[in-house]
Amino acid sequence: MKNTQFETLATAAFKGERVAARRLAARSQLDEAQALLQVLTLAAGAMGLAQMLAERDQLRLRVEARRLERQTNAAHKLAQRKAGMQTTAAWRGWFDGSAHPNPGQIGIGALLCGPDGQRREISRRAGHGNSSEAEYLALTALLEAAVEMGATELAVHGDSQVVINDVNLGAARGAKGLEEHRARVVALMAALRDVSLRWVPRHRNGDADRLSQQAIGPADD
């Protein structure tokens, strides 16, 4: 039997059939290829060997397709996890605002970092208002600095869920009384085009918090 024919039979044979063929060859004058042909012919029965080989070939192809699909899905999920752990934005920013008391004197802080070592710190007083207004003013100052510095692909982080939710929900579902601040932020984000706004816990917003508290400082007026 030619090698190609034997390979075809060996590929189609189940493990038990290959074991049976080896045992048959060991106790007879047949070589393994001839023994395997006998075993598979017997297994095919009335169906016929050719039909059985064709069906098993189709089964093998389906199994291989499912295996490749699982591999592809696993690779895609892994890529998604890796992408989630990485910050793809070229520029990164953090903002924080505080009001002492609330409402009271507003201090805003922000930090903007670029891919080539650019760094802009913002720390200043911004009049009087409540904490939500303070956060909005800090975010506005950060975005204005980003526009001025030509930032692209900007990922902004802040610990104010009120402001971040207000911007992300949009005018239709936003908080009352913050419309003017929201409109200014939305306009600046549109000018920058590629901006994401993400909430982070306060302990991961330390630089912006420090800058906002520093802006208040001891009263001098």
Contacts in CASP RR format, 6 or more apart in sequence:
PFRMAT RR
TARGET T0000
AUTHOR 0000-0000-0000
METHOD contacts of the structure
MODEL  1
MKNTQFETLATAAFKGERVAARRLAARSQLDEAQALLQVLTLAAGAMGLA
QMLAERDQLRLRVEARRLERQTNAAHKLAQRKAGMQTTAAWRGWFDGSAH
PNPGQIGIGALLCGPDGQRREISRRAGHGNSSEAEYLALTALLEAAVEMG
ATELAVHGDSQVVINDVNLGAARGAKGLEEHRARVVALMAALRDVSLRWV
PRHRNGDADRLSQQAIGPADD
1 31 0 8 1.000
1 33 0 8 1.000
1 34 0 8 1.000
1 37 0 8 1.000
5 33 0 8 1.000
6 32 0 8 1.000
6 33 0 8 1.000
6 36 0 8 1.000
8 53 0 8 1.000
9 33 0 8 1.000
9 36 0 8 1.000
9 37 0 8 1.000
9 40 0 8 1.000
9 53 0 8 1.000
10 18 0 8 1.000
10 36 0 8 1.000
11 57 0 8 1.000
11 60 0 8 1.000
12 40 0 8 1.000
12 52 0 8 1.000
12 53 0 8 1.000
12 56 0 8 1.000
12 57 0 8 1.000
12 60 0 8 1.000
13 21 0 8 1.000
13 36 0 8 1.000
13 39 0 8 1.000
13 40 0 8 1.000
17 36 0 8 1.000
17 39 0 8 1.000
17 40 0 8 1.000
17 43 0 8 1.000
18 36 0 8 1.000
20 39 0 8 1.000
21 32 0 8 1.000
21 35 0 8 1.000
21 36 0 8 1.000
21 38 0 8 1.000
21 39 0 8 1.000
22 32 0 8 1.000
22 35 0 8 1.000
24 30 0 8 1.000
24 35 0 8 1.000
24 38 0 8 1.000
24 39 0 8 1.000
25 31 0 8 1.000
25 32 0 8 1.000
25 34 0 8 1.000
25 35 0 8 1.000
28 35 0 8 1.000
30 38 0 8 1.000
40 49 0 8 1.000
40 52 0 8 1.000
40 53 0 8 1.000
41 48 0 8 1.000
41 49 0 8 1.000
43 52 0 8 1.000
44 51 0 8 1.000
44 52 0 8 1.000
45 52 0 8 1.000
87 155 0 8 1.000
88 153 0 8 1.000
89 153 0 8 1.000
89 154 0 8 1.000
89 155 0 8 1.000
89 194 0 8 1.000
89 196 0 8 1.000
90 114 0 8 1.000
90 115 0 8 1.000
90 151 0 8 1.000
90 152 0 8 1.000
90 153 0 8 1.000
90 154 0 8 1.000
91 112 0 8 1.000
91 113 0 8 1.000
91 114 0 8 1.000
91 115 0 8 1.000
91 118 0 8 1.000
91 146 0 8 1.000
91 151 0 8 1.000
91 152 0 8 1.000
91 153 0 8 1.000
91 154 0 8 1.000
91 155 0 8 1.000
92 112 0 8 1.000
92 113 0 8 1.000
92 114 0 8 1.000
92 154 0 8 1.000
92 155 0 8 1.000
92 156 0 8 1.000
92 157 0 8 1.000
93 110 0 8 1.000
93 111 0 8 1.000
93 112 0 8 1.000
93 113 0 8 1.000
93 142 0 8 1.000
93 146 0 8 1.000
93 154 0 8 1.000
93 155 0 8 1.000
93 156 0 8 1.000
93 157 0 8 1.000
94 110 0 8 1.000
94 111 0 8 1.000
94 142 0 8 1.000
94 156 0 8 1.000
94 157 0 8 1.000
94 158 0 8 1.000
94 200 0 8 1.000
94 205 0 8 1.000
94 206 0 8 1.000
94 207 0 8 1.000
94 208 0 8 1.000
95 108 0 8 1.000
95 109 0 8 1.000
95 110 0 8 1.000
95 111 0 8 1.000
95 135 0 8 1.000
95 138 0 8 1.000
95 139 0 8 1.000
95 141 0 8 1.000
95 142 0 8 1.000
95 156 0 8 1.000
95 157 0 8 1.000
95 158 0 8 1.000
95 208 0 8 1.000
96 108 0 8 1.000
96 109 0 8 1.000
96 110 0 8 1.000
96 135 0 8 1.000
96 138 0 8 1.000
96 158 0 8 1.000
96 159 0 8 1.000
96 160 0 8 1.000
96 205 0 8 1.000
96 206 0 8 1.000
96 208 0 8 1.000
96 209 0 8 1.000
96 211 0 8 1.000
96 212 0 8 1.000
97 106 0 8 1.000
97 107 0 8 1.000
97 108 0 8 1.000
97 109 0 8 1.000
97 131 0 8 1.000
97 134 0 8 1.000
97 135 0 8 1.000
97 137 0 8 1.000
97 138 0 8 1.000
97 160 0 8 1.000
97 208 0 8 1.000
97 212 0 8 1.000
98 106 0 8 1.000
98 107 0 8 1.000
98 131 0 8 1.000
98 134 0 8 1.000
98 209 0 8 1.000
98 212 0 8 1.000
98 213 0 8 1.000
98 216 0 8 1.000
99 105 0 8 1.000
99 106 0 8 1.000
99 107 0 8 1.000
99 128 0 8 1.000
99 129 0 8 1.000
99 130 0 8 1.000
99 131 0 8 1.000
99 133 0 8 1.000
99 134 0 8 1.000
100 107 0 8 1.000
100 216 0 8 1.000
102 130 0 8 1.000
102 131 0 8 1.000
103 128 0 8 1.000
103 129 0 8 1.000
103 130 0 8 1.000
103 131 0 8 1.000
103 133 0 8 1.000
104 128 0 8 1.000
104 129 0 8 1.000
104 130 0 8 1.000
105 125 0 8 1.000
105 127 0 8 1.000
105 128 0 8 1.000
105 216 0 8 1.000
105 219 0 8 1.000
106 125 0 8 1.000
106 126 0 8 1.000
106 127 0 8 1.000
106 128 0 8 1.000
106 129 0 8 1.000
106 133 0 8 1.000
106 134 0 8 1.000
106 137 0 8 1.000
107 123 0 8 1.000
107 124 0 8 1.000
107 125 0 8 1.000
107 126 0 8 1.000
107 127 0 8 1.000
107 134 0 8 1.000
107 138 0 8 1.000
107 212 0 8 1.000
107 213 0 8 1.000
107 215 0 8 1.000
107 216 0 8 1.000
108 122 0 8 1.000
108 123 0 8 1.000
108 124 0 8 1.000
108 125 0 8 1.000
108 126 0 8 1.000
108 134 0 8 1.000
108 137 0 8 1.000
108 138 0 8 1.000
108 141 0 8 1.000
108 211 0 8 1.000
108 212 0 8 1.000
108 215 0 8 1.000
109 121 0 8 1.000
109 122 0 8 1.000
109 123 0 8 1.000
109 124 0 8 1.000
109 138 0 8 1.000
109 141 0 8 1.000
109 208 0 8 1.000
109 209 0 8 1.000
109 211 0 8 1.000
109 212 0 8 1.000
109 214 0 8 1.000
109 215 0 8 1.000
110 120 0 8 1.000
110 121 0 8 1.000
110 122 0 8 1.000
110 138 0 8 1.000
110 139 0 8 1.000
110 141 0 8 1.000
110 142 0 8 1.000
110 145 0 8 1.000
110 208 0 8 1.000
110 211 0 8 1.000
111 119 0 8 1.000
111 120 0 8 1.000
111 121 0 8 1.000
111 122 0 8 1.000
111 142 0 8 1.000
111 207 0 8 1.000
111 208 0 8 1.000
111 211 0 8 1.000
112 118 0 8 1.000
112 119 0 8 1.000
112 120 0 8 1.000
112 121 0 8 1.000
112 122 0 8 1.000
112 142 0 8 1.000
112 145 0 8 1.000
112 146 0 8 1.000
112 149 0 8 1.000
112 151 0 8 1.000
113 119 0 8 1.000
114 149 0 8 1.000
114 151 0 8 1.000
118 149 0 8 1.000
120 145 0 8 1.000
120 149 0 8 1.000
121 207 0 8 1.000
121 211 0 8 1.000
122 138 0 8 1.000
122 141 0 8 1.000
122 142 0 8 1.000
122 145 0 8 1.000
122 211 0 8 1.000
123 211 0 8 1.000
123 212 0 8 1.000
123 214 0 8 1.000
123 215 0 8 1.000
124 141 0 8 1.000
124 215 0 8 1.000
125 215 0 8 1.000
125 216 0 8 1.000
126 134 0 8 1.000
126 137 0 8 1.000
126 138 0 8 1.000
126 141 0 8 1.000
126 215 0 8 1.000
131 160 0 8 1.000
132 160 0 8 1.000
132 162 0 8 1.000
132 163 0 8 1.000
132 166 0 8 1.000
132 175 0 8 1.000
132 178 0 8 1.000
133 178 0 8 1.000
133 181 0 8 1.000
134 212 0 8 1.000
135 158 0 8 1.000
135 160 0 8 1.000
135 162 0 8 1.000
135 163 0 8 1.000
136 163 0 8 1.000
136 178 0 8 1.000
136 181 0 8 1.000
136 182 0 8 1.000
136 185 0 8 1.000
137 181 0 8 1.000
138 208 0 8 1.000
138 212 0 8 1.000
139 156 0 8 1.000
139 158 0 8 1.000
139 163 0 8 1.000
139 167 0 8 1.000
139 185 0 8 1.000
140 181 0 8 1.000
140 184 0 8 1.000
140 185 0 8 1.000
140 188 0 8 1.000
142 156 0 8 1.000
143 156 0 8 1.000
143 185 0 8 1.000
143 188 0 8 1.000
143 189 0 8 1.000
143 192 0 8 1.000
143 195 0 8 1.000
144 188 0 8 1.000
146 154 0 8 1.000
146 188 0 8 1.000
146 192 0 8 1.000
147 188 0 8 1.000
147 191 0 8 1.000
147 192 0 8 1.000
151 192 0 8 1.000
152 192 0 8 1.000
152 193 0 8 1.000
152 194 0 8 1.000
153 194 0 8 1.000
154 192 0 8 1.000
154 194 0 8 1.000
154 195 0 8 1.000
154 196 0 8 1.000
155 195 0 8 1.000
155 196 0 8 1.000
155 198 0 8 1.000
156 195 0 8 1.000
156 196 0 8 1.000
156 197 0 8 1.000
156 198 0 8 1.000
157 198 0 8 1.000
157 199 0 8 1.000
157 200 0 8 1.000
157 204 0 8 1.000
157 205 0 8 1.000
158 164 0 8 1.000
158 198 0 8 1.000
158 199 0 8 1.000
158 200 0 8 1.000
158 205 0 8 1.000
158 208 0 8 1.000
159 199 0 8 1.000
159 200 0 8 1.000
159 201 0 8 1.000
159 202 0 8 1.000
159 204 0 8 1.000
159 205 0 8 1.000
159 209 0 8 1.000
160 199 0 8 1.000
161 199 0 8 1.000
162 175 0 8 1.000
163 178 0 8 1.000
164 197 0 8 1.000
164 198 0 8 1.000
164 199 0 8 1.000
166 174 0 8 1.000
166 175 0 8 1.000
166 178 0 8 1.000
166 182 0 8 1.000
167 182 0 8 1.000
167 185 0 8 1.000
167 186 0 8 1.000
167 189 0 8 1.000
167 197 0 8 1.000
168 197 0 8 1.000
170 182 0 8 1.000
170 186 0 8 1.000
171 179 0 8 1.000
171 182 0 8 1.000
171 183 0 8 1.000
174 182 0 8 1.000
189 195 0 8 1.000
189 197 0 8 1.000
202 209 0 8 1.000
END
